[in-house]
Amino acid sequence: MTHDSTIRAHRMAKFISGLLVCGGLALASVTWAQEASPAPPAPAEPSPPAVSAEMFTVNNTWMMVATFLVFVMHLGFATVESGLNRAKNAVNILFKNTMIPAIGLLTYALIGFSLMYPGDSNWILGRVVGFGGWGLSPGLNATTSTYNPGYTYWTDFLFQGMFAATAATIVSGAVCERIQLSSFLVFSTLYVAFVYPLLGSWHWGGGWLKQMGFHDFAGSTLVHSVGGWAALVGAIMVGPRLGKYVNGGIRPIMGHNLALVTIGVFLLWLGWFGFNGGSVLSADPGGVSFVLVTTSLAASAGAVGAMVTSWTIQKKPDLTMVLNGVLAGLVGITAGADVVSVPASVLIGAIAGVLVVLSVLGIDRLHVDDPVGAISVHLVCGVWGTLATGIWGAGKRFGVQLIGVLAYAAACLIAAAVLFGIIRAAMGLRVSREDELIGLDLSEHGLDAYPDFQGFLTK
């Protein structure tokens, strides 16, 4: 066995050990919560009052606008990821970010929506697994949504479907520049079709975590850490890019276009107004405006926190760290944007900005290659935001939030490891050395992102 193979085997052993520990912690936590300090059963929620025809139209219009904003976030992810990587892989990254929302919407229509929102009468295994049937069930004239009479079923599906694809987009950033396109698309299809909606049903679909009082307003855990755990597994299993870690040292591999990255982050910030604002699930003026304020302040504090931390540690202000600080603040506030105070939102965002810088540097020192910082932004800050909701969220309990974090960690680590393992055995995960050196644009697509300048940009 070569030295590199020994290192990889050692890291994989550590990873598997960590997976088992997370699983044990989650099981122990659930057992403790049920036996030592059982939560009181959740009271039956009253049926939402019917709304007037005018308010129905206003609600539905706002939810459609929010859907459009979340859709634009996929353009933001595409530009952030392509800009933070080398020009010779830009087409490949743009291709994946084009296919992810398409695959996500199709699989969500076929099975995901029914897995995530099975309905009270369709739980198969307690409040852990439920299934409401294949496809989109109501007739063409269906008006009200499955669980909220304030807007249509179709708007409900489309808004939730836009969230589904985001989890796979997070994985894309962590494994780019060296994973086979076909293998990534197979993983994305399976993860979005089955894993994301099944785990989402535990809370948003009325499952066991909802019954315990777990709170994740718009997806710090249900979207971001679900994608982040899979990103961590993928980055470990596919291995680092060639030349990234040499003789025990870390060699920076710079992105080719920071203007694209900056544009992408502002597109994501804009999209988050729909991501969080739409999660109010109505056009309620007070609820929506409050969530937009906490969201924006957390993003701003994340940028400041990342700037101060980066400037202190690296001696110069790093634009990429500040941009990831914005995203870190957004991810961090997403779990509790509706239940934390305005000062708490600033503190949550600022701490997220600090954490993302420390995490990016720390993960790199562990020789886990994450070209865009997806693990740090979405996983680390997603976990932080979920736990912070248990600290500062009105009426929320830290212990329940911790149980939710551990349960999602165990489930996602196992699911991602199994899927990536099967795909690696059946198809392979990584491109050849020659293809990686040439760049995935030419080797996988036969295209150049910048044909007039490619010779200069790949050097």
C-alpha positions as CSV (number, residue, x, y, z in Angstrom):
1,M,0.0,0.0,0.0
2,T,1.4,3.4,-1.0
3,H,1.8,6.2,1.6
4,D,-1.1,8.2,0.0
5,S,-3.3,5.1,0.1
6,T,-2.4,4.6,3.8
7,I,-3.3,8.2,4.6
8,R,-6.6,7.8,2.7
9,A,-7.4,4.6,4.5
10,H,-6.6,6.1,7.8
11,R,-8.9,9.1,7.1
12,M,-11.7,6.8,5.9
13,A,-11.4,4.8,9.2
14,K,-11.6,8.0,11.1
15,F,-14.6,9.0,9.1
16,I,-16.4,5.7,9.7
17,S,-15.6,5.8,13.4
18,G,-17.1,9.3,13.5
19,L,-20.2,8.1,11.7
20,L,-20.7,5.4,14.2
21,V,-20.2,7.8,17.1
22,C,-22.7,10.2,15.6
23,G,-25.2,7.4,15.2
24,G,-24.6,6.3,18.8
25,L,-25.0,9.8,20.1
26,A,-28.2,10.3,18.2
27,L,-29.7,7.0,19.5
28,A,-28.6,7.8,23.0
29,S,-30.0,11.3,22.8
30,V,-33.4,10.1,21.6
31,T,-33.5,7.4,24.2
32,W,-32.6,9.9,26.9
33,A,-35.2,12.4,25.7
34,Q,-37.9,9.7,25.6
35,E,-37.1,8.0,28.9
36,A,-35.3,10.5,31.2
37,S,-37.0,13.7,30.3
38,P,-39.9,13.0,27.9
39,A,-41.3,15.9,26.0
40,P,-45.0,16.6,26.5
41,P,-47.0,15.5,23.5
42,A,-47.5,18.3,21.0
43,P,-51.0,19.8,21.2
44,A,-53.1,19.4,18.2
45,E,-52.7,22.4,16.0
46,P,-56.0,24.2,15.2
47,S,-56.9,24.3,11.6
48,P,-55.8,27.6,10.0
49,P,-58.7,29.9,9.4
50,A,-59.9,30.3,5.9
51,V,-58.8,33.5,4.2
52,S,-60.7,35.9,2.1
53,A,-60.5,35.7,-1.7
54,E,-58.5,38.8,-1.8
55,M,-56.0,37.6,0.9
56,F,-55.8,34.2,-0.9
57,T,-54.6,36.0,-4.1
58,V,-52.1,38.2,-2.1
59,N,-50.7,35.1,-0.3
60,N,-50.4,33.1,-3.5
61,T,-48.8,36.0,-5.4
62,W,-46.2,36.5,-2.6
63,M,-45.5,32.7,-2.5
64,M,-44.9,32.7,-6.2
65,V,-42.6,35.6,-6.0
66,A,-40.7,33.8,-3.2
67,T,-40.5,30.8,-5.5
68,F,-38.9,32.9,-8.2
69,L,-36.4,34.2,-5.8
70,V,-35.4,30.7,-4.6
71,F,-35.1,29.7,-8.2
72,V,-32.6,32.5,-8.9
73,M,-30.5,31.1,-6.1
74,H,-29.4,28.3,-8.4
75,L,-27.9,30.9,-10.7
76,G,-26.1,32.2,-7.6
77,F,-24.7,28.8,-6.8
78,A,-23.6,28.3,-10.4
79,T,-21.6,31.6,-10.5
80,V,-20.1,31.1,-7.0
81,E,-18.9,27.6,-7.7
82,S,-17.6,28.3,-11.2
83,G,-15.8,31.5,-10.1
84,L,-14.1,29.8,-7.2
85,N,-12.7,27.1,-9.4
86,R,-10.3,27.1,-12.4
87,A,-11.5,28.1,-15.8
88,K,-10.8,24.7,-17.3
89,N,-13.7,23.3,-15.2
90,A,-16.2,26.1,-15.5
91,V,-18.4,24.4,-18.2
92,N,-18.6,21.2,-16.0
93,I,-19.7,23.2,-12.9
94,L,-22.3,25.2,-14.9
95,F,-23.6,22.0,-16.5
96,K,-24.1,20.4,-13.1
97,N,-25.9,23.5,-11.7
98,T,-28.2,23.5,-14.7
99,M,-29.1,19.9,-14.3
100,I,-29.6,19.9,-10.5
101,P,-32.8,22.0,-10.4
102,A,-34.2,20.1,-13.4
103,I,-33.6,16.8,-11.7
104,G,-34.8,18.1,-8.4
105,L,-38.1,19.3,-9.7
106,L,-38.8,16.1,-11.7
107,T,-38.0,13.8,-8.8
108,Y,-39.9,16.0,-6.3
109,A,-43.0,15.8,-8.6
110,L,-42.7,12.0,-9.0
111,I,-42.0,11.0,-5.4
112,G,-40.4,13.7,-3.2
113,F,-43.4,15.8,-2.4
114,S,-45.4,12.7,-1.3
115,L,-42.5,11.5,0.8
116,M,-42.0,14.8,2.5
117,Y,-45.7,15.6,3.1
118,P,-47.4,12.2,3.4
119,G,-50.4,13.4,5.3
120,D,-51.5,12.2,8.8
121,S,-53.1,9.0,7.4
122,N,-50.1,7.8,5.3
123,W,-47.3,7.2,7.8
124,I,-45.9,3.7,7.3
125,L,-43.4,3.5,10.1
126,G,-44.4,5.6,13.1
127,R,-43.7,9.2,12.3
128,V,-40.4,8.3,10.6
129,V,-41.5,7.1,7.1
130,G,-44.6,8.1,5.2
131,F,-45.7,8.1,1.6
132,G,-48.7,9.8,0.1
133,G,-48.6,8.1,-3.3
134,W,-46.8,8.6,-6.6
135,G,-46.9,11.9,-8.5
136,L,-48.9,15.0,-7.9
137,S,-52.3,13.7,-6.7
138,P,-55.0,16.4,-7.0
139,G,-56.9,17.3,-10.1
140,L,-56.1,20.2,-12.4
141,N,-58.6,22.4,-10.5
142,A,-57.1,22.0,-7.1
143,T,-56.9,25.3,-5.3
144,T,-55.7,25.0,-1.7
145,S,-52.4,23.6,-0.6
146,T,-51.9,20.4,1.3
147,Y,-51.5,22.0,4.7
148,N,-52.2,25.8,4.3
149,P,-55.4,27.2,2.8
150,G,-53.7,30.5,2.1
151,Y,-52.4,29.6,-1.4
152,T,-52.7,26.9,-4.1
153,Y,-51.5,23.3,-4.1
154,W,-49.4,24.0,-7.2
155,T,-47.6,27.0,-5.7
156,D,-47.0,24.9,-2.6
157,F,-45.4,22.1,-4.7
158,L,-43.2,24.5,-6.7
159,F,-42.0,26.5,-3.7
160,Q,-41.0,23.3,-1.8
161,G,-39.5,21.8,-5.0
162,M,-37.1,24.7,-5.3
163,F,-35.8,23.8,-1.9
164,A,-35.2,20.2,-2.8
165,A,-32.6,20.8,-5.4
166,T,-30.6,23.1,-3.1
167,A,-29.3,20.1,-1.1
168,A,-27.6,18.6,-4.1
169,T,-26.2,21.9,-5.2
170,I,-24.3,22.1,-1.9
171,V,-22.7,18.8,-2.6
172,S,-21.6,19.9,-6.1
173,G,-19.4,22.7,-4.7
174,A,-17.4,20.3,-2.4
175,V,-16.6,17.7,-5.0
176,C,-16.0,19.8,-8.1
177,E,-13.0,19.6,-10.4
178,R,-12.5,15.9,-9.9
179,I,-15.7,13.9,-9.8
180,Q,-17.2,12.1,-12.8
181,L,-20.2,13.9,-14.2
182,S,-22.3,10.7,-14.5
183,S,-21.6,9.6,-11.0
184,F,-22.5,13.0,-9.5
185,L,-25.8,13.1,-11.5
186,V,-26.7,9.6,-10.2
187,F,-25.9,10.6,-6.6
188,S,-27.9,13.9,-7.0
189,T,-30.9,12.1,-8.4
190,L,-31.1,9.5,-5.6
191,Y,-30.3,11.9,-2.8
192,V,-32.9,14.5,-3.9
193,A,-35.5,11.9,-4.7
194,F,-35.3,9.9,-1.5
195,V,-33.0,11.1,1.3
196,Y,-33.9,14.8,1.3
197,P,-37.7,14.4,1.3
198,L,-37.7,11.5,3.8
199,L,-35.6,13.4,6.3
200,G,-37.6,16.6,5.6
201,S,-40.8,14.7,6.6
202,W,-39.4,14.3,10.2
203,H,-40.1,18.0,10.8
204,W,-41.8,19.9,8.0
205,G,-44.0,16.9,7.2
206,G,-45.2,16.5,10.7
207,G,-42.9,13.6,11.7
208,W,-41.3,12.6,15.0
209,L,-39.1,15.7,15.4
210,K,-42.1,18.0,14.8
211,Q,-43.8,16.1,17.6
212,M,-40.9,16.7,19.9
213,G,-40.9,20.5,19.3
214,F,-37.8,20.7,17.0
215,H,-37.7,24.0,15.2
216,D,-36.1,24.7,11.8
217,F,-37.9,27.6,10.2
218,A,-36.4,27.5,6.7
219,G,-33.8,24.8,6.6
220,S,-30.5,25.4,8.4
221,T,-30.6,21.7,9.1
222,L,-33.3,20.3,6.8
223,V,-31.7,21.8,3.7
224,H,-28.2,23.1,4.4
225,S,-26.8,20.5,6.8
226,V,-28.5,17.7,4.8
227,G,-26.5,18.9,1.8
228,G,-23.5,19.7,4.0
229,W,-23.2,16.2,5.5
230,A,-23.3,14.7,2.0
231,A,-20.7,17.2,0.9
232,L,-18.4,16.1,3.7
233,V,-18.7,12.4,2.8
234,G,-18.3,13.2,-0.9
235,A,-15.2,15.3,-0.4
236,I,-13.6,12.6,1.7
237,M,-14.5,9.7,-0.6
238,V,-13.5,11.3,-3.9
239,G,-10.2,12.6,-2.4
240,P,-8.4,16.0,-2.9
241,R,-7.6,17.5,-6.3
242,L,-4.2,16.8,-7.8
243,G,-1.5,19.0,-6.3
244,K,-3.6,20.3,-3.5
245,Y,-1.7,18.6,-0.7
246,V,2.0,18.0,-1.4
247,N,4.5,16.7,1.1
248,G,2.2,17.4,4.0
249,G,1.7,21.0,2.9
250,I,-1.3,22.9,1.6
251,R,-1.0,24.4,-1.9
252,P,-3.7,27.1,-2.6
253,I,-5.6,26.5,-5.9
254,M,-7.1,29.9,-6.8
255,G,-10.4,30.4,-8.4
256,H,-10.4,32.1,-11.8
257,N,-13.1,34.8,-11.5
258,L,-13.9,36.6,-8.2
259,A,-16.2,38.9,-10.0
260,L,-18.5,35.9,-10.7
261,V,-18.2,34.8,-7.1
262,T,-19.3,38.3,-5.9
263,I,-22.2,38.4,-8.3
264,G,-23.2,34.9,-7.2
265,V,-23.2,35.8,-3.5
266,F,-25.4,38.9,-4.1
267,L,-27.8,36.7,-6.1
268,L,-27.9,34.3,-3.2
269,W,-28.5,37.1,-0.7
270,L,-31.4,38.3,-2.9
271,G,-32.8,34.8,-3.2
272,W,-32.7,34.4,0.5
273,F,-35.5,37.0,0.8
274,G,-37.7,34.4,-0.9
275,F,-36.0,31.4,0.9
276,N,-36.7,32.8,4.4
277,G,-39.5,35.3,3.6
278,G,-41.5,32.7,1.7
279,S,-41.1,30.3,4.6
280,V,-43.6,32.4,6.5
281,L,-46.1,30.6,4.2
282,S,-48.2,33.7,3.8
283,A,-48.0,37.4,3.0
284,D,-48.5,38.3,6.6
285,P,-46.9,41.8,6.8
286,G,-45.5,41.6,10.3
287,G,-44.2,38.0,9.9
288,V,-42.6,38.5,6.5
289,S,-41.0,41.9,7.2
290,F,-39.6,40.7,10.6
291,V,-38.0,37.6,8.9
292,L,-36.5,39.8,6.2
293,V,-34.9,42.1,8.8
294,T,-33.3,39.3,10.8
295,T,-32.1,37.6,7.6
296,S,-30.4,40.7,6.3
297,L,-28.9,41.7,9.6
298,A,-27.4,38.2,10.1
299,A,-25.9,38.3,6.6
300,S,-24.4,41.7,7.3
301,A,-23.0,40.6,10.6
302,G,-21.6,37.4,9.0
303,A,-19.7,39.5,6.5
304,V,-18.2,41.7,9.3
305,G,-17.4,38.7,11.5
306,A,-15.6,37.0,8.6
307,M,-13.7,40.2,7.7
308,V,-12.4,40.7,11.2
309,T,-11.4,37.0,11.7
310,S,-9.8,36.8,8.3
311,W,-7.9,40.0,8.6
312,T,-6.7,39.0,12.1
313,I,-5.5,35.5,11.1
314,Q,-4.4,36.0,7.5
315,K,-3.1,39.5,8.0
316,K,-5.0,40.7,5.0
317,P,-8.7,40.9,4.3
318,D,-9.7,38.0,2.1
319,L,-12.7,38.7,-0.3
320,T,-13.6,35.0,-0.5
321,M,-13.8,34.7,3.2
322,V,-16.1,37.8,3.5
323,L,-18.3,36.5,0.7
324,N,-18.6,33.1,2.5
325,G,-19.2,35.1,5.7
326,V,-22.4,36.6,4.1
327,L,-23.5,33.1,3.2
328,A,-22.6,31.8,6.6
329,G,-24.8,34.5,8.3
330,L,-27.7,33.6,6.0
331,V,-27.4,29.9,6.7
332,G,-27.0,30.5,10.4
333,I,-30.2,32.6,10.7
334,T,-32.3,30.4,8.5
335,A,-33.4,28.0,11.4
336,G,-34.6,30.7,13.7
337,A,-35.3,33.8,11.6
338,D,-38.9,33.9,12.9
339,V,-38.3,33.3,16.6
340,V,-35.1,35.1,17.6
341,S,-34.8,38.8,18.4
342,V,-33.1,41.3,16.2
343,P,-30.1,41.6,18.5
344,A,-29.8,37.8,18.6
345,S,-29.9,37.6,14.8
346,V,-26.9,40.0,14.6
347,L,-25.0,37.8,17.1
348,I,-25.9,34.6,15.3
349,G,-24.7,36.0,12.0
350,A,-21.5,37.4,13.5
351,I,-20.6,34.1,15.1
352,A,-21.3,32.3,11.9
353,G,-18.9,34.6,10.1
354,V,-16.2,33.8,12.6
355,L,-16.9,30.1,12.4
356,V,-16.8,29.9,8.6
357,V,-13.3,31.3,8.5
358,L,-12.0,29.0,11.2
359,S,-13.8,26.1,9.6
360,V,-12.4,26.7,6.1
361,L,-8.9,26.9,7.5
362,G,-9.3,23.9,9.8
363,I,-10.9,21.6,7.2
364,D,-8.1,22.4,4.8
365,R,-5.5,21.4,7.5
366,L,-7.3,18.1,7.8
367,H,-6.6,17.6,4.0
368,V,-10.3,17.5,3.1
369,D,-10.4,19.4,-0.1
370,D,-13.5,21.7,-0.4
371,P,-12.9,24.2,-3.2
372,V,-15.8,26.5,-2.4
373,G,-16.1,26.1,1.4
374,A,-19.5,24.4,1.1
375,I,-18.9,22.2,4.2
376,S,-18.0,25.2,6.3
377,V,-20.9,27.4,5.1
378,H,-23.7,24.9,4.9
379,L,-22.8,22.2,7.4
380,V,-20.9,24.0,10.2
381,C,-23.1,27.1,10.1
382,G,-26.3,25.1,9.5
383,V,-25.6,23.2,12.7
384,W,-24.7,26.4,14.5
385,G,-27.9,28.1,13.4
386,T,-30.0,25.2,14.5
387,L,-28.4,25.1,18.0
388,A,-28.5,28.9,18.3
389,T,-32.3,28.7,17.8
390,G,-32.4,26.5,20.9
391,I,-30.4,29.2,22.8
392,W,-32.2,32.4,21.7
393,G,-35.4,31.2,20.1
394,A,-38.5,32.1,21.9
395,G,-40.0,29.0,23.5
396,K,-37.4,26.6,21.9
397,R,-35.3,24.0,23.8
398,F,-31.6,23.5,23.2
399,G,-31.8,19.7,24.0
400,V,-34.4,19.1,21.4
401,Q,-32.4,21.1,18.8
402,L,-29.3,19.0,19.6
403,I,-31.3,15.8,19.2
404,G,-32.4,17.0,15.8
405,V,-28.9,17.9,14.7
406,L,-27.5,14.5,15.8
407,A,-30.3,12.6,14.2
408,Y,-29.8,14.3,10.8
409,A,-26.1,13.9,11.1
410,A,-26.3,10.1,11.6
411,A,-29.0,9.7,8.9
412,C,-27.2,11.8,6.3
413,L,-23.7,10.4,6.9
414,I,-25.0,6.8,6.5
415,A,-27.2,7.6,3.5
416,A,-24.4,9.5,1.7
417,A,-21.7,7.0,2.5
418,V,-23.9,4.1,1.2
419,L,-24.9,6.0,-2.0
420,F,-21.3,7.1,-2.8
421,G,-20.0,3.7,-1.9
422,I,-22.4,1.9,-4.3
423,I,-21.7,4.4,-7.1
424,R,-18.0,4.1,-6.6
425,A,-18.2,0.3,-6.8
426,A,-20.5,0.3,-9.8
427,M,-19.3,3.4,-11.9
428,G,-16.3,4.9,-10.2
429,L,-16.3,8.4,-8.6
430,R,-13.2,10.1,-9.8
431,V,-12.0,11.1,-13.3
432,S,-8.7,9.9,-14.5
433,R,-5.5,11.8,-13.8
434,E,-5.2,12.8,-17.4
435,D,-8.7,14.1,-17.5
436,E,-8.3,16.1,-14.3
437,L,-5.1,17.7,-15.6
438,I,-6.7,18.6,-19.0
439,G,-9.8,19.9,-17.2
440,L,-13.3,18.5,-17.1
441,D,-14.6,21.0,-19.7
442,L,-12.7,19.3,-22.4
443,S,-12.6,15.7,-21.0
444,E,-16.3,15.5,-20.1
445,H,-17.9,18.0,-22.4
446,G,-15.6,18.8,-25.3
447,L,-16.1,22.5,-24.7
448,D,-14.1,25.5,-23.5
449,A,-15.7,28.1,-21.2
450,Y,-13.4,30.8,-22.6
451,P,-12.2,29.5,-26.0
452,D,-10.4,32.7,-26.9
453,F,-8.4,32.8,-23.7
454,Q,-8.2,29.2,-22.4
455,G,-4.5,28.8,-23.1
456,F,-3.8,31.7,-20.7
457,L,-6.3,30.8,-18.0
458,T,-5.3,27.1,-17.5
459,K,-1.6,27.9,-16.8
